[in-house]
Amino acid sequence: MHNERVLAPLRRTPLTLVALATATALALSGCSSDSSGDAGSSGSASSSSGSASASPTIPLPSGVELTAQGTRLAFGKSAVVAYTAPGGTGTVLELTVSSVRRGRLADFSGFILDDGYKRKASYYYARVTVENLGEGDVGGVAVPLYGVNGSDTLLPPVSFTTPFGTCPSKKLPAKFATGTKLSTCLVYLSPNHGKLVSLSYRPTQDFNPITWTGAIAKPTVPKKTKKKAGNG
């Protein structure tokens, strides 16, 4: 099952307008192990102490150590995880959440937000980096990071079909082989004006998530330009 929120094009004017899909967020207590969508599965094994190791099908590069399940990180820190894409290809990724800031409804000017869920959401923009440290090519899939709000709800990133300049979001490129790196911005919608409390790598229900927390920046408000008085 795919859990991304998709922005699909609507051609009602010469401009391309898009709308958020009505896919709901996932309650952590209710999602099953196959609810990871494009996040795939971890391909990692954990011991009772919460440590993580690559599975037999995902070779661990020499000198690379996986981040233990349950690790809590500050914004700016990186986690190394064994990751399996939806198609079954596995690799080792380094995930970094650099920063998060609040968004505004006004940022979506030109987009059709035509239901209460979308208009009553809180909007968040996360700057993240993904680097492939392993041997598998996992191109074309969504960045496997979710938001988590104060209601313990797992928030999939929004998927855009037209550019969103405020927070340009990209999937991993079609080819994402060893040594490839992507820096992008992910958009999360938290229902009922809910507060985002962390970002999470949690590919399956039974995976003790790796989380990132930190200070969330205030929304960026464009400065108004003053009009100069005309002569006379």
N, C-alpha and C positions, 0 to 999 in steps of 0.2 A: 504494500500500500504506500502511495506517495503522500507525504505530509507537508509538502511545500504549499505556501499560499501563492497562487499563480495570478499574475496580472495579465489578463487576456485582452487583446485589442478589440475596440469597438469603433466602427467608422460612422459616426453620426454627424461629423463635421469634416471639413478638409484636414483638420488636425487629427492625429491618431489619439483617441482617448482610451484609457484602459481602466479596468475595474478589478478590485480585489476579489478573488474567489471566496466562496463561503465555507471553505474547509475549516473545521474547528480545531482549536488547540487540543493537545493531548494532556489529560490529567495523568500525572505520574503514577497515581495509584491504580489507574485503569488501563494504561497502555500495556500491550503484550510484547513478547520478544520479537515479533515480526512487525512492530509498529515503527521501525526506525526509518522507513522510506529510503530516501537517497542517502541517509546517513550510513547505510550498510550495517554490517556487524563488525565487531571488534577483531575477531580472529585471535583473541588473546586468552590466556588461561591465567587464573588468579589462584593464589594460595589462601589459606585462612587468614594470613596476616595482611592480605590486601595487596601483595606485590603482583606485578604483571610480567609475563614473558611471552615472546612471540610463539605462535602455534607452529607445528611442524610444517605447515604449508606456507608460512611467511618467514623467510630467513631473516635473521637479525644481523644487520651490517656490523662488521668488526668495530669495536670501540663504542657502539651505540647501546644505550641502556634505556629501557622503557620506563615511563613514569608510572608509579604505582596507582592502582585504582583507589579512588577516594581522596586523592591529593587535592588540596586547595591552593590555588595560585592567585597572585595579585596580577592586575592588568600589567601587561608588559612582559610577563614571564611566558615560557614555552613549555609545552608538554610533548612527549614523544610517545606515539601510540601505534599499535599494530592494527591495521584497518583493512577491512574487506569491502570492496565496492559491491553494489547490487548485482553486477554481472558475475561475481565470484572471484575477481582478481584481487589479490592481497598485496599490501606493501606496508612500509613503515612511514608514518607522516610526523612531521613536527608542526604543531599547531600553536600559534601565538595570538592572543587577544591583546591588542595594543591599547585600545581605549573604547569607551562607550559614551554616547551623549544622547540626550533627549531630542526628539523631533517635535514638529508641530503639525497640526492638521493643515495649516496653510502651505506647508511644504508640498502637499499633494495637489496643488492647484493645477488643473488640466487633467486630473484623474477623476474618474467617477467613483465616488464612495457612496453607494446607493443603499446601504442598509445600516441599521443601528449598531451592529457589531463593529463595523469599520469606523464609523464616525465617533463611537464612544470608546475607542481604544486609546491606549497610550502608545506612542511611537518612539522607537529606539534605533540608533544607528551604531553598529559595532565595526571598528576597524580591525581586521584580522589578516594574518599571513599563514599560508600553508606551504610547506616544502616537502617534497618527496625524497626521503632518505633511503628508501628501500629499492627493490628490484622490479616491482610490478608497476605497470602503467595504468593509472586509475582515472584517466581523462574523461571529461564530459559529465561528471556527477556534481551534485551540490556539495558545498563545504559542510562537513559533518559536525556542525556546532549548533546547539539549540539555546534559546533563551529560557530562563526559569523565572516566573514571577512570584509574588508574595503568597499566592494561592497554591503554590507548588504545582503549577501547570507548565508543561513543556511546550515551548513556543517554536514552531518551525520558522525558518527564515522565509521572507517573501521572495517569490521568483518573478522577475519582470520580463515582459516581452518587448518593451520599448525602454529606452534609457531613462533612468531616474537620476538626474544630475546632482541632487542633494546628497545622495549616498549611492554612487555607482556600484551596482551589485553584479558579480560575475560568478558563474560556476567554474569549476576547474576546466582548463582548456581541453580541447579534444584529445590532445596528446599531453600527458602529464607524467613523463618518465623520470628516471633517477636524476636528481639534482635540479629539477624544475621547481620554481617558486612562484607563488601567486599572492599578491596583496590586493585585498578587496574590501568592500564595505557591505555589511549584512543588515537588512531591515527586519525588525521584529515588531509585531503588534500584540500588545497585552490587553485582553478584553476588559471592559468595564473600568477603564482608566487604571488598571492594575499596575503596580510598580515592578519593574524588572529588578531582580536581586542578584542574578548571576548569569554567566554563560556556562554551558555544560557540554562536555563530550560524554554522551551516554548512548551508545549505539544499540544496546539491548536492555530489556527490563532488569536482567540480573547483573548488569554491569554496574559496579559502584562508581558513580560518575566522578570524573575529573572536572573541577569547577574553577572559574575565574571570577573574582570580585574586585571592586575598587570604587573610587569616586566617579560618579556619573556626571558628566558636564551638562550644563544648562543648554537649552536650545539656542541655536544661532538665529538671531533676529536681524534681518537686513537693515542697514542704516538708511534712513530717509535722506534723500538729497534735497537741499534747500534750493528753491528757484530764485535766480537772481532777478532783481527788479529791473524792468526795462527802462531805457532812457526816455525821459519825458513822461 
